[in-house]
Amino acid sequence: MNGLSRLPRLYVDPTLLPAAHAGVPCPIPPEQARYLGTVLRKKAGDQVRVFQAGTGEWLASIADLRKDRGTLALERQTRPPQACPPLRLAFALLKRDATDLVLRMGTELGVTEFLPLITERTNTHRTNPERLHAIAVEASEQCERLDIPTIAPAQTLPALLGNWPQHTTLFAAIERLDARDGAPPAALPQVRKGDGLLIGPEGGLSDGECQTLLHRPFVAPISLGSLVLRADTAVVAGLALLGNGLRSAPVSSQ
């Protein structure tokens, strides 16, 4: 994208821009107006990039900018709409900074739906949906994706398993799998669109939870190597593994 890649990139809520055409005005929300004016020192006439899943990415110019409001004018489309292939991440809630890191890295690695979990060894049961959404938006702006992942309310592991679509696979990273009864781990999983990854909490999943997972037909254990990883590190390792399989999957896979 050459020079365009250096322009600020902002997510636009679909309610603010339901349809995109050259010349269409787009209001700037207060937080973005403050960011453009106070942090970036932008002014009327400067260019930015705006995006959302439904309209793609557009080059826009600042028509008006004040302290907490402003307007953009769309100029031309630079990228057509293109959503990431469906990829779910079910992860046990971690301490605040670690959960933030999971959201940020998961967004950059193509997660389309985050499924926070409360497991037997989960240390925290509360989330701030608005804050997590803001982190996902910021990560999407940074990593050049066009869509924003969704974040489900926290749920228990039994609830997740009870609602999991049976035609998709849930790849579960289970520690010390060779010491448990169950199928051998898949070193290179065959991933399809809509499949998901499950990562447990600090301290790992309990024996009972592991056995429950291993007895579900749609759950496939995977190995992340011989070393014991931190939960947030395991998220990155697992998503890299699944993302590689998803990118190489046939286009017709569902």
N, C-alpha and C positions, 0 to 999 in steps of 0.2 A: 504493500500500500504506500510505500515511500513516505512522502511528507505527511500523508493523512494519518499514518500510524502514530505520529507524535502529537496529534490533537487530543484534547481531553475527550473521554468517552463516558457517556452518561446513560443510565437506564431510564426509560420513560414508561411510567405505568400505563397500561392499555386504556384505562379510563380517561387519561389525559390526551391520548392520541389514538382514537379508535380506528382512524383511517389515515394513511400517509400519502400525500401528493406534494409535488413541488409547490412551494408558496404557502402551504398550510401552516398556520401558526400553532405553536405548542407552548403552553404555559410552563414556566420553570418553578418547581416547588421551592419553598423557602430554604430548605437545607442545601439544595443544589445551587440556588442563587447566592447564598452566603459563601459556598465553596468556590464558585466561579469568580465572584467579585473580591472576596476578602483573601482567600488563599492563593488563587491563581492570578489575581489582578486582571481579569478579563474585562472587556468593555464592549459596547455596542459595535457591531461589525466584525468582531472576532468569530472564528469558526470553531465548531465542536462536532463531535460525532454522537449521535443518539441511536438507541437500539431497543428492540423488544422482539419477542418471538414471532408475533403476528405480522409485523411489517418489515422485519430485517433491520439493517443498519443504514442510517442516513447521514449525509453531510448537512449541517445546519449552521446558520449564522445567528448571532445574538442580535435580536431586533431591539430589545430594551432590557436593561439590567439595573435594578436598584438593590437596596440592602437585603431585602428578603423576598423579592419577587422579580419576575422578568418574563420575557417571551423569546422563543426561538422561531426562526423561519426555515422550514425545510427547503433544501436546494436540490439534492439528487440522491438517489439510492446508491450506496456503495457496496452493499451485500444483500442478496435476497434472503427471505426467511429460511432458516435451517435449524431445526431442533437437534439436540444431542440424542443418540439412540437411547431408549429407555434403560436405565440402570439404577437399581435400588440399593441403598446402603442402610442396613439395620445395625445400629451400634448402641452398646450400653452407654448410658450417660456417664460422662467423666466430670472431673473438676472443671470449673468454668473455663479456664484458659485452654485446657485440653479439648473441651467440647468445641470452643471457638475454632481451634486449629483443625479439628475434624471437618467442621463446616467449610472452612476456607479451602483446605486441601481437597476435600471431596468435590467441591464445586469445580475446582481447577482440573480435576481428573474425570469429569464427565458425569457425576452423579446427577440424576434427574429427580430423585425422590429420597429424602432422608427420613428414616424411621427410628427415632430415638426409643431406646428400650430401658425398662426397669427390670433388672435381673436380681437374683438372690444376693449378689455381691456388689450391686450398684451403691455408690456412696452418696449420690444426690438424686433427688426425685423431682426437682423443679427446673423449669426452663423459662426463658423469656422469649416468646415467639417473635416479637417485634425485633429484638436485638439479633436473633439468629437470622431472621430474614434480611436484615441490614447487612450482616456479614456475607451472606450469599450474594446479595446484589453487588456489594463492593468487589467480591472475588470474580463475579461474572464480568464486571466492567474491566477488571485488570486482565483477565485471561482471554478476552476476545470472543467468548461464547455469546450467542444471541438470546438464549433462553435463561430463565431463572429457575433453579430447582425448587420444588415444593418441600415443605418441612411439616411432617405429620405431628400431631400431639403425642406425647410420650405414652407408651403402652407396655404391658407386661409381655414377656416372652410367650406364654401360652396364648395370649390374644393375637400376637403376630402370627404364630403358627396356625391358629384357627382361621385366620382371615387370608392366609397366603394363597394366591391363585395356584391351583394344582397343576396347571399346564406349564408353569415356569419352575426354575430350579433356584433353590436358596443354597449358595455355597457357604459353608460354615467353617471358619478357621478354628479348629479344635486342637488345643495343646495336647501333646503326648498321646497322639491318637494310636500309636502302635501298642500302647499299654491298655487300650480299651477294646471291647468287642465291637466290631463294625466293619464296614467296607474300607478298603485301603484308600488313602487320600489321593485325589486327582492332582498330579503334578502340573498338568497343563489343561485346565478345564475347558470343555466345549461350551462356550457361552452363547446364549441367544438373547435377542432383544427382550427386555422385561425381566431377565434374571436378576438375582440380588446377591449381596455379600453380607454375612453376619460376623460381627466382631464383638467379643465379649468385653467385660470391664477389667479394671485393674484387679489382678488376682485371678483372672480367668473365670470361665463358667464353672458352676458346680458340677459334681459327678452326675447328679440327677438331671440337670439341664442337658448335659452332654448326651446322656442316654436317651432322653426325650428326643433330641435332635436326630440321633442316629437311627431312631425307629420311625422317623417320618420319611415316606417314600420320595418326597420332593426335595429333601435335604441331601446335599452332596458334600462330604468333608473334603477340605483342601489343606495342603501343607504350605506353610510360609517359610519353610526351612527348619534347620535343626536348632536354631537359637530361639530363646524365649524373648519375644519382642514386647515393648511397651504397647499399650492399646492404640495410641495414636499412630505409632510407627506401623503397627499391623494393618491399620486402615490404608495407609499409603501402599504398603507391599501388596495387600489383597486387591486394591483397586487397580494397581498397575498390572497385576496378573490378569484380572478379569477384563480390563480395558483393552489389553492386547488381544485377548480372545474375541472380544466383541468387535473390534475393528477388523479382524480377519474373518468374521463370520459371513456367510452368504447373505446377500442383500435381501433375499426372500425369507430369511429366518424370521419367525414371530415369537 
